[in-house]
Amino acid sequence: MEFNGRIRSARPEDAARIAEIWHEGWGDGHVGHVPDELYEYRTGGSFLPRVQARIATTRVAEGDGAILGFTTVDGDEVEQVFVDRSARGTGVALELLRDAEAIIRGSGHRRAWLAVVEGNARARAFYERAGWSDTGPFEYRAEIPGGKVDVPTRRYERDLES
Ligand SMILES: CC(C)(COP(=O)(O)OP(=O)(O)OC[C@H]1O[C@@H](n2cnc3c(N)ncnc32)[C@H](O)[C@@H]1OP(=O)(O)O)[C@@H](O)C(=O)NCCC(=O)NCCS
């Protein structure tokens, strides 16, 4: 299947929809693969302020007037890649990832990286097919109120010059 929509910068009015996709996708990619303590804090309401804080560096995929997925970039890191359930397996995710890579390359970086939860097999298969390499374990301590929890995570990298 091919994605015939477009990728554009996010606008403040997109935040609620992005938060929904993030919330649902976070569950799909992480439940069973991260410490139980984290679920308690990744509630629906916790995503909107995190989306709003990142809106300037968020890109969305839009098809038929609907937002189908998003990425956020932080320096040379692809920080988030999330696609709505209805749009998985359609090529939207790859378009979003290539767009994020182009942004990172455009800001002068030669290599991009991202962190993915070890048990998130679908995401890892997706990144590997997109030319990314698993470079080993990544120490990730998620912040929760009153402390931090260790999340088993892998670091992936891609050379942007090839
Ligand atoms: C990760 C994500 C963006 C990938 O987009 P996608 O459209 O689902 O990706 P694709 O379908 O193109 O590719 C996924 C690959 O995993 C495979 N796959 C599907 N389900 C799988 C599973 N349960 N376990 C392992 N591999 C799986 C697919 O067959 C495909 O590989 P193939 O093309 O070689 O057959 C999307 O699934 C998503 O938003 N997931 C929830 C949020 C998330 O986990 N984001 C990543 C955070 S780091």
PDBQT file of the ligand as one rigid body, heavy atoms in Angstrom, charges set to zero:
ROOT
HETATM    1  C1  LIG A 201       6.344   1.340  15.086  1.00  0.00    +0.000 C 
HETATM    2  C2  LIG A 201       5.426   1.826  13.987  1.00  0.00    +0.000 C 
HETATM    3  C3  LIG A 201       5.609   3.322  13.770  1.00  0.00    +0.000 C 
HETATM    4  C4  LIG A 201       5.830   1.090  12.682  1.00  0.00    +0.000 C 
HETATM    5  O1  LIG A 201       4.925   1.434  11.667  1.00  0.00    +0.000 OA
HETATM    6  P1  LIG A 201       4.124   0.261  10.864  1.00  0.00    +0.000 P 
HETATM    7  O2  LIG A 201       3.315   0.906   9.815  1.00  0.00    +0.000 OA
HETATM    8  O3  LIG A 201       3.453  -0.578  11.871  1.00  0.00    +0.000 OA
HETATM    9  O4  LIG A 201       5.379  -0.472  10.242  1.00  0.00    +0.000 OA
HETATM   10  P2  LIG A 201       5.378  -1.560   9.087  1.00  0.00    +0.000 P 
HETATM   11  O5  LIG A 201       4.084  -2.334   9.096  1.00  0.00    +0.000 OA
HETATM   12  O6  LIG A 201       5.791  -0.876   7.831  1.00  0.00    +0.000 OA
HETATM   13  O7  LIG A 201       6.578  -2.467   9.537  1.00  0.00    +0.000 OA
HETATM   14  C5  LIG A 201       6.513  -3.232  10.721  1.00  0.00    +0.000 C 
HETATM   15  C6  LIG A 201       7.254  -4.525  10.519  1.00  0.00    +0.000 C 
HETATM   16  O8  LIG A 201       7.078  -5.341  11.684  1.00  0.00    +0.000 OA
HETATM   17  C7  LIG A 201       6.409  -6.542  11.334  1.00  0.00    +0.000 C 
HETATM   18  N1  LIG A 201       5.504  -6.845  12.416  1.00  0.00    +0.000 N 
HETATM   19  C8  LIG A 201       4.190  -6.590  12.522  1.00  0.00    +0.000 A 
HETATM   20  N2  LIG A 201       3.740  -6.994  13.720  1.00  0.00    +0.000 NA
HETATM   21  C9  LIG A 201       4.790  -7.488  14.380  1.00  0.00    +0.000 A 
HETATM   22  C10 LIG A 201       4.973  -8.081  15.659  1.00  0.00    +0.000 A 
HETATM   23  N3  LIG A 201       3.966  -8.189  16.516  1.00  0.00    +0.000 N 
HETATM   24  N4  LIG A 201       6.202  -8.503  15.999  1.00  0.00    +0.000 NA
HETATM   25  C11 LIG A 201       7.250  -8.386  15.149  1.00  0.00    +0.000 A 
HETATM   26  N5  LIG A 201       7.145  -7.824  13.934  1.00  0.00    +0.000 NA
HETATM   27  C12 LIG A 201       5.931  -7.390  13.558  1.00  0.00    +0.000 A 
HETATM   28  C13 LIG A 201       5.704  -6.242  10.043  1.00  0.00    +0.000 C 
HETATM   29  O9  LIG A 201       5.446  -7.427   9.344  1.00  0.00    +0.000 OA
HETATM   30  C14 LIG A 201       6.695  -5.341   9.368  1.00  0.00    +0.000 C 
HETATM   31  O10 LIG A 201       7.816  -6.027   8.848  1.00  0.00    +0.000 OA
HETATM   32  P3  LIG A 201       7.897  -6.451   7.283  1.00  0.00    +0.000 P 
HETATM   33  O11 LIG A 201       7.605  -5.226   6.488  1.00  0.00    +0.000 OA
HETATM   34  O12 LIG A 201       9.306  -6.939   7.141  1.00  0.00    +0.000 OA
HETATM   35  O13 LIG A 201       6.839  -7.487   7.110  1.00  0.00    +0.000 OA
HETATM   36  C15 LIG A 201       3.926   1.529  14.310  1.00  0.00    +0.000 C 
HETATM   37  O14 LIG A 201       3.707   0.127  14.387  1.00  0.00    +0.000 OA
HETATM   38  C16 LIG A 201       3.454   2.170  15.601  1.00  0.00    +0.000 C 
HETATM   39  O15 LIG A 201       3.078   3.342  15.624  1.00  0.00    +0.000 OA
HETATM   40  N6  LIG A 201       3.482   1.375  16.696  1.00  0.00    +0.000 N 
HETATM   41  C17 LIG A 201       3.039   1.859  18.012  1.00  0.00    +0.000 C 
HETATM   42  C18 LIG A 201       3.949   2.945  18.541  1.00  0.00    +0.000 C 
HETATM   43  C19 LIG A 201       5.393   2.545  18.631  1.00  0.00    +0.000 C 
HETATM   44  O16 LIG A 201       5.750   1.475  19.095  1.00  0.00    +0.000 OA
HETATM   45  N7  LIG A 201       6.267   3.480  18.172  1.00  0.00    +0.000 N 
HETATM   46  C20 LIG A 201       7.675   3.296  18.195  1.00  0.00    +0.000 C 
HETATM   47  C21 LIG A 201       8.233   3.799  19.463  1.00  0.00    +0.000 C 
HETATM   48  S1  LIG A 201      10.013   3.691  19.448  1.00  0.00    +0.000 SA
ENDROOT
TORSDOF 0
